[in-house]
């Protein structure tokens, strides 16, 4: 089967956006659209991770379309999941020179790659063992149950739950109780345990859209994509009135709204790149074909740049930022953005080199 270009384009665009928002020159000077919402709400940055989870689901449908449940496929899926989790834990534990000496008592256990690994494994098992109707039922009841749990079910201490940023909603409560000091913030983690359940549903939606892409009739594909994307947005924004859009707890409205935008964007890319077959999004394709590798390297190198000292006052990151950007550009937010843009260009170049040499690293 010919590779679907739009999927690689959206995957690559998502990774590039991750790199851009994760690498400002100065976190104190960042344009608002490049930051996450503080709690409730949605910024362009909040779309990035759910877009990638959605693409993981699409990729499962495309890669596993001829697979049937077996010990071999389960083993392969588990190994890939463990690799992703291990890479994420390595990033959290890593410090230059002594990679595993960061205190185990406070090191963060959740993370982006860990969540991708867990969600990939669960969704793959569901894909291999469930039909479309069952997947839709799981998604519907999963989102409704998550809403009821977080909004109405009292906590073990008898307190009524709150959707505000305090550890007395179920998502935060579970993380604080089970992970303790191993969280990103004292009271919650955006890649926490309970909130991984709706993330699986984001991935399942990707699976269902991947199955749409496998249909033979192009007009049918376009109609399904338009209808499903529009419906997800409509339902998600209405649900937002009762269950606010929130990335940190991955609210049910957040699942639907982000999935809706992802589907419509994929529709546009699919029509241009795969239906019209126009040359489009080459830079994203270079990155998208080695997405996890490039994301991992960008995270690892960024951490090294922050931790390795150039002199007593500066690390590599601050040294480069001061001498190459703020010394020339007086507008701090613009300088910070240009630093991030330069980092992104470096990984586009890396993606281009890997692509041209036909090096595709599978995790």
C-alpha positions in Angstrom: 0.0 0.0 0.0 1.3 3.5 -0.9 2.2 5.5 2.1 -0.3 8.2 3.1 1.6 11.4 2.9 -0.8 13.5 5.0 -0.2 11.3 8.0 3.5 11.9 7.9 3.0 15.6 7.3 0.7 15.9 10.4 3.1 13.8 12.5 6.1 15.9 11.5 4.3 19.2 12.0 3.3 18.0 15.5 6.9 17.1 16.4 8.2 20.4 15.0 5.6 22.3 17.1 6.7 20.3 20.2 10.3 21.3 19.6 9.3 25.0 19.0 7.3 25.4 22.2 9.7 23.3 24.3 12.8 25.4 23.5 12.3 29.1 24.0 15.3 31.2 24.7 13.8 32.5 27.9 10.7 30.9 29.6 10.0 34.3 31.1 9.5 35.9 27.7 7.2 33.7 25.6 4.3 34.7 23.3 1.0 33.5 24.9 0.0 31.2 22.1 3.2 29.2 22.7 2.3 28.5 26.3 -0.2 26.0 27.7 -3.3 27.3 29.3 -2.7 27.7 33.0 -5.7 25.4 33.8 -9.0 25.5 31.9 -8.9 26.7 28.3 -7.1 26.0 25.1 -4.1 27.5 23.4 -2.5 26.4 20.1 0.2 24.7 22.3 -2.5 22.6 24.0 -3.3 21.0 20.7 0.2 19.6 20.0 0.3 16.5 22.3 -3.3 15.3 21.6 -2.5 15.7 17.9 0.4 13.4 18.3 -1.7 10.9 20.3 -4.3 11.0 17.5 -1.6 10.3 14.9 -0.4 7.3 17.0 -3.9 5.9 16.7 -4.1 6.5 12.9 -0.7 4.8 12.6 -1.9 1.8 14.6 -4.8 1.4 12.1 -2.5 1.7 9.1 0.3 -0.5 10.5 -1.8 -3.3 12.0 -4.5 -3.5 9.3 -3.4 -7.0 8.3 -2.4 -8.2 11.8 -4.4 -10.6 13.9 -4.1 -11.3 17.6 -1.2 -13.6 18.4 1.6 -14.0 20.9 4.1 -12.6 18.4 2.2 -9.4 17.7 1.5 -8.9 21.4 5.1 -9.4 22.2 6.2 -6.9 19.5 3.7 -4.4 20.8 4.8 -4.8 24.4 8.5 -4.4 23.5 7.8 -1.2 21.6 5.8 0.1 24.5 8.5 -0.7 27.0 11.1 1.0 24.8 9.1 4.2 24.7 8.6 4.1 28.5 12.3 3.4 29.1 13.3 6.3 26.8 11.0 8.6 28.8 12.3 7.5 32.1 15.9 7.9 30.9 15.1 11.6 30.0 13.7 12.2 33.5 16.7 10.5 35.2 19.4 11.7 33.0 22.1 14.2 34.2 25.3 14.7 32.2 28.3 12.6 33.2 26.3 10.6 35.8 23.2 9.6 33.9 21.4 7.7 36.7 22.5 9.5 39.9 19.6 11.9 40.0 17.7 11.3 43.3 15.2 8.4 42.8 13.2 9.9 45.7 12.0 12.9 43.7 12.6 12.1 40.0 9.5 12.5 37.9 8.0 9.1 36.8 5.3 10.2 34.3 6.2 11.9 31.0 5.4 12.4 27.4 7.1 9.3 26.1 5.9 7.2 29.0 2.3 8.2 28.2 2.8 7.5 24.5 4.1 4.0 25.4 1.2 3.1 27.7 -1.4 4.5 25.3 0.1 2.8 22.3 0.0 -0.6 24.1 -3.5 -0.3 25.4 -4.9 1.0 22.1 -3.1 -1.6 20.0 -4.7 -4.4 22.1 -8.1 -2.8 21.7 -7.6 -2.5 18.0 -6.6 -6.1 17.6 -9.5 -7.4 19.7 -12.4 -5.0 19.1 -14.6 -4.1 16.1 -15.6 -0.5 15.3 -18.8 -0.7 17.3 -17.0 -1.8 20.4 -14.4 0.9 20.1 -17.1 3.5 19.8 -18.9 2.1 22.9 -15.6 2.2 24.8 -15.0 5.8 23.7 -18.5 7.0 24.6 -18.8 5.3 28.0 -15.2 6.1 28.8 -15.7 9.9 28.3 -19.1 9.9 30.1 -17.7 7.9 33.0 -14.6 10.1 33.3 -16.9 13.2 33.4 -19.2 11.7 36.1 -16.2 10.6 38.2 -14.4 13.9 38.2 -17.5 16.1 38.5 -19.8 14.2 40.9 -18.2 11.3 42.8 -17.0 12.2 46.3 -13.4 11.6 47.2 -12.4 8.9 49.8 -12.2 11.7 52.4 -15.8 12.6 51.8 -15.0 15.9 50.0 -16.9 16.8 46.9 -14.7 16.9 43.8 -13.6 20.1 42.2 -12.4 20.8 38.7 -10.1 23.5 39.8 -6.4 23.1 40.2 -6.3 21.5 43.6 -5.6 17.9 44.5 -9.3 17.3 45.4 -10.4 16.2 41.9 -9.9 12.5 41.2 -7.2 12.9 38.5 -5.0 15.0 40.8 -5.9 13.0 43.9 -4.9 9.6 42.4 -1.6 11.1 41.3 -0.7 12.6 44.6 -1.7 9.5 46.5 0.1 7.0 44.3 3.1 9.0 42.9 3.8 11.4 45.8 7.0 13.2 45.1 7.4 11.8 41.6 5.1 14.4 40.0 5.9 17.4 37.8 4.2 19.7 40.3 3.4 19.1 43.9 -0.3 18.8 43.3 -0.6 17.3 39.8 1.1 16.0 36.8 -0.1 16.7 33.2 0.8 13.1 32.2 -0.7 11.5 35.3 -2.3 8.1 35.9 -6.0 8.5 35.8 -6.0 11.1 33.1 -4.3 8.5 30.8 -7.8 6.9 30.4 -9.2 9.7 28.2 -5.9 9.9 26.4 -6.5 6.3 25.3 -9.8 7.5 23.8 -8.0 10.2 21.9 -5.9 7.5 20.4 -8.9 5.3 19.7 -10.5 8.2 17.7 -7.2 8.2 15.7 -7.6 4.5 15.1 -11.2 5.0 13.8 -10.0 7.8 11.5 -7.2 5.6 10.3 -9.8 3.0 9.3 -11.6 5.7 7.3 -8.3 6.4 5.4 -8.2 2.7 4.4 -11.6 2.9 2.6 -11.4 2.7 -1.1 -13.7 5.5 -2.2 -12.0 8.9 -1.8 -15.3 11.0 -1.7 -16.5 8.7 1.2 -13.3 9.3 3.1 -13.6 13.1 2.7 -17.2 13.1 3.8 -16.5 10.9 6.9 -13.6 13.1 7.9 -15.5 16.3 7.5 -18.6 15.0 9.3 -16.7 13.3 12.2 -14.4 16.3 12.7 -17.3 18.8 12.7 -19.3 16.6 15.1 -16.4 16.2 17.5 -15.9 20.0 17.6 -19.6 20.7 18.1 -20.1 18.2 20.9 -16.8 19.1 22.6 -17.5 22.8 22.7 -21.0 22.2 24.1 -19.6 19.8 26.7 -17.1 22.5 27.6 -20.0 24.3 29.4 -20.3 21.5 31.9 -16.8 19.9 31.8 -14.3 22.6 30.9 -11.6 22.0 28.2 -8.5 21.2 30.2 -5.3 19.6 29.0 -3.9 18.9 32.5 -6.7 16.5 33.4 -7.4 15.7 29.7 -11.1 16.4 30.2 -13.7 14.7 28.0 -14.4 18.0 26.2 -10.7 18.4 25.6 -10.6 14.9 23.9 -13.4 15.8 21.5 -12.3 19.4 20.6 -8.7 18.4 20.0 -9.7 15.3 18.0 -12.1 17.5 16.0 -9.3 20.0 15.0 -6.9 17.1 14.3 -9.4 15.4 12.0 -10.1 18.6 10.1 -6.4 19.4 9.7 -5.8 15.9 8.5 -8.6 16.3 6.0 -7.0 19.4 4.6 -3.6 17.7 4.3 -5.1 14.6 2.9 -6.9 16.5 0.2 -3.9 18.4 -0.9 -1.1 15.8 -0.5 -2.9 12.5 -1.2 -6.0 13.4 -3.4 -4.5 16.3 -5.4 -1.0 14.8 -5.0 0.6 18.2 -4.8 4.1 18.7 -3.4 3.4 19.8 0.1 4.8 19.6 3.5 8.2 18.1 2.6 9.9 19.5 5.7 7.3 17.9 7.9 7.7 14.6 6.1 11.5 14.6 6.8 10.8 14.9 10.5 7.6 12.8 10.5 9.4 9.6 9.3 11.7 9.7 12.3 9.4 11.4 14.7 10.2 9.7 18.0 13.9 9.7 17.4 14.0 13.4 16.7 11.7 14.2 19.7 13.9 12.2 22.0 17.1 13.8 20.8 15.6 17.3 21.0 14.6 16.6 24.6 18.0 15.1 25.6 20.1 17.8 24.0 17.9 20.5 25.5 18.5 19.0 29.0 22.2 18.8 28.4 22.2 22.5 27.3 20.5 23.5 30.6 22.7 21.4 32.8 26.2 21.7 31.4 28.0 24.9 32.6 30.1 27.1 30.3 31.2 29.3 33.1 30.2 30.0 36.7 27.1 32.0 35.7 26.0 30.4 32.4 25.0 27.0 31.0 25.2 26.2 27.3 21.7 27.4 26.7 21.9 30.8 28.4 25.4 31.4 26.8 24.1 30.8 23.3 20.9 32.8 23.9 22.8 35.8 25.3 25.6 35.9 22.7 23.6 35.0 19.6 20.2 36.6 20.3 19.7 39.0 23.2 22.9 40.8 22.4 21.5 41.6 19.0 17.7 41.7 19.4 16.3 44.0 22.1 12.7 42.6 22.0 13.0 39.7 24.4 10.0 37.7 23.3 11.1 37.9 19.7 14.6 36.9 20.7 13.2 34.0 22.6 11.1 32.9 19.7 14.0 33.1 17.2 16.1 30.9 19.5 13.3 28.3 19.5 12.9 28.6 15.7 16.6 28.1 15.2 16.5 24.9 17.3 13.6 23.7 15.2 15.5 24.4 12.0 18.4 22.3 13.3 16.1 19.3 13.7 14.5 19.8 10.3 18.1 19.6 9.0 18.6 16.4 10.9 15.3 15.0 9.6 16.4 15.9 6.1 19.8 14.1 6.4 18.2 11.0 7.9 15.5 10.9 5.2 17.9 11.4 2.3 20.1 8.6 3.6 17.1 6.4 4.0 17.7 6.0 7.7 14.5 5.3 9.5 14.9 4.5 13.2 12.0 2.5 14.6 11.5 2.6 18.3 
